């Protein structure tokens, strides 16, 4: 039985706590140490000028780098990013699709820890310390979950919830995981595991590929409670029926791709339980 994690925004490991920060995003004070892991945040964006300022303003302090992977936007996405954060690294993705963009950003990351968030404001950057805390507590790979205590969503229709549930159950059956959420893009991992993940997806199915490649590779996976909000502005790029089919195809592809010798060794999910303050 999986023990569910409490709400991550209420308590963090002591090394992530800052003594006094009454307003604004929580700072990652742990990385001020000379030997502390460096944190890279990767954001894939396509025409997100209306939401990017919201996202960048909520990033915690003390990050090693923020990488914006632009999908050849036709609006002011890059201008807004540079105005909000002059130190941001802007990379143009070589191809098309969210998967292509994230893979490009991951390849350019120079930090020890890599966190991926969405550019539309649906994932909350102020939750990043919980993801970092889980990695520092022993996880190899962390993923957000909207369906454990402290998590939730204001951005899923009933149809999408049922589709996500069905795909998650299928993944549980085929891969032996105990995931409570499958298709959610708020993730993080130690950069040293990037080659192990061996990511290849081009589109939104990259989220499913990452969440399946981790247990296939026997990485320790931790779920962190996360709350999904509606996009701040702009137009959604997700097409539920088309991308749902791509997710199903990705699940079956990973089933065929996994190594037979690991069938009985697949790692289950471990919830992140923050220490009490």
N, C-alpha and C positions, 0 to 999 in steps of 0.2 A: 504494500500500500504506500503510495506517494504522500509524504507530508507536504501540505500546501504552504506556500510562503506567505507571510504577512505583507501588508502594503509597504513597498520599499521606500516611500518618501518619508516615512515616520522615523526610521532608524537606519543608520549605516554603520559599518565597522568603524571602530575608533580612529583608525588611520585615515579615514576619508572625511572625518568631521573637522570642520573649521570652528575655532572657538567662538567667533562672533561674526555672523553674517545675517543680520535681521532682514535684509531685502535682497531681491535678485537671485540669480541662479546659485546653487551651491558650488563652492570651489573645490577642486581636486587638490587639496593641500598635500596629499601624499606625494605628488610628483615634484614638490619643491626640494625633496631630498636628492642629493647628488646621485645616489645609486638606485633611485626609484624608477620603475618602468615608465616609459614615455607613452603618452596616449595620442593616437591619431584618430580623428573623426572624418569619415568619408561621407559626402552628401552627393547623390546623383540628382541632377536637375535638368529639366527641359521646360522652358518658358514658365518660370516660377517667380517672376518679379513681385507678384502680389503677396507671396507667402514667405519668401526667403528672409526678409528683414525680421519677421517674427521668429523664425527658427534661429538665426544667428544671434539675436539678442538674448536668447534663453540658454545659450551654451554655457556650461560651467567655466570658471576661470582655471588657469593653470594647464590648459591643454598644450601638448607639444606642437601640434599642427592641425589645421582644418583644411581638408582638400575638397574642393568643389569640382565635380566632374560634369562638365556642361555638354548636353546633347545637341549642340549647335542651335541654341535658343535664338529666336528671332525678336525677343523682347529685351528688356533691360536687366535680365537675370545677372549677368556678369557685372554690370555697372553697380547694381544694388549690392552685390556681394563685396565688391571692393570698397564701396562707400561705407558699409557697415563694419567691414573687417579688412583693413588694408594688408594685413599679413596673410590673408587666405591664399592658398595655392590653387590656381585655376588650371584645370586640365581639360582638353577637348577629347571626348571619347572617340575612338577610331571608327566605330561602327554605329549600330542603332540598338535601342532597347536598354532596359534597366540592368539586365545582367551584364551586358557588354560594358556599360558605364561603371558598375561596381567593380568588375574585374580589373578595369583600367585603374581605378582609384586604389584598390588593394595593392596592385603591383607597384604603385608609386609611393605607398605609405612607408615612412621611415621610423615610425614609433614601434614600441614593443607590443603595445595593445592596439587593436584596430576596432573601432566602433562604427557601425553603419546606421544612419538615421535617414528619414525621408525629408525631402525639401518642401513638402506641401503643408507642414505643420501638424500632420496627423500623429506623428511620434513626438513625444515631449523630451527635448534635450536635457531638461532638468533632472531626468531620470538616469542620465549617464553615470553618475556616481554609483548607483546600485549595480550596474553592469560591470563597472570597473571593480567594485568591491567583490563581486562573485568571482571574477578572474583572479584577483589577488588572494582569494580564499581557497584556491585550488582548482578552479574550473579551467578547462582548455577552451571551451566554447560556451557562450551564453546566448540565450534567445529570449525575447520578450514573450509573455503570455497574457492575453486579455481575459483569460478564463480561470484564473486563480484569485484568491482573495487579495484585494488591493489593485487588481487589474479591472479592465472593463472596456467598453467601446460605445461611442456615440455615432459611429460611422459605418455600421453594418446593417443591411436590411435582413429580414428574416430569411430570404432566399440565400443570401451570401453566408449567413450563419449555418444554415443547413448544409450548404455545399462544403464549407470549411470543415464541418463536423464529419461529413461522410469521407472526405479525403483524409482527415486525420485518423479516423478509425481504420481505413485501408492501410495507411502507413504503419499503424500499430501492429496490424496483423502481419504485414509483409516484412517488417523490420524489427519487431519486438520492442519498440520504444514505448514509453509511457507519456508521450507528449499530451499536453492539454490544449495546445495551439500549434498549427502547422504553418500556415501561410501568413507570416507577419515579418516585416522587414527590419525590425529593431533587433540587431544582433551584434555580437562582439566576439573576438577571439585573439589569442596570442599570435602575432605575425609569424612566428616560427612554424605555425600549423598551416599556413596558406598553401604550401606545396602538398601537404597531406590532404587538404580538402579537394585539391585538383578540380577547380570549378571550370565549367564549360558553357553554362547556359547564357542565352542572349537576352531573354525577356524577363517578365515578372516571375517566371518559374525559378529564377535564381534563388529566391527565398526558400523554396522547397528543396532545391538541390543542396543548399548549405545545411539546412536542418536535417537532411538525410545523410549527407556525406560525413557529418561529424560522428554520428553513432556507428556508421559503417567502418570508419577508421578507428573505432574504439576510443575516441576522445571522451573526456568527462564532460558531459553536457549539463548545464544548469539553466533552469527557467527562472526568469525574474518577472514579477508582476509589473504590468505596464498598462497604461490607459490610453486608448486610441481616440483621438478627437477628429471631427470633420476637418477637411482641408480648409486652410485659412482663406484662400482665394484661387483664382484661376480655374482651369478645366482639368478634370480627372483624365488620366491616361489609361487607367485600368478598364478593360472591357470584360465584364464578369464571365460571359459564356465562352468567349475566345480564350481568355487567360485561364479559366477553370479547366478547359480541355488541355491546355499546355501543361498545367500542373499535374493532371492525371497522367499525361504522357511521360512527364518527368519522373513520377513515382515508378512507373513501369520500367522506364529506362534505368533507373537506379537499381531496381530489383535485378535486372539482367546484368548490370555492371558490377555489382558487389562481388567480393571474393567468396567462393563457396566455403572456404576454410573458416570464415568468420561468422557463419550462420548462427552458431550457438554462443557467440561471444559478443553479440551486439550490446552496446551499453544502453541502459535505461536512462531516464532523465532524473536529475537530482535537483530539487528546488533550492533556491537560495534563501536562506533564513538569516536576515540581518540580525546582528547583536542588538540587544536592548540598550537604550541610552542610559 
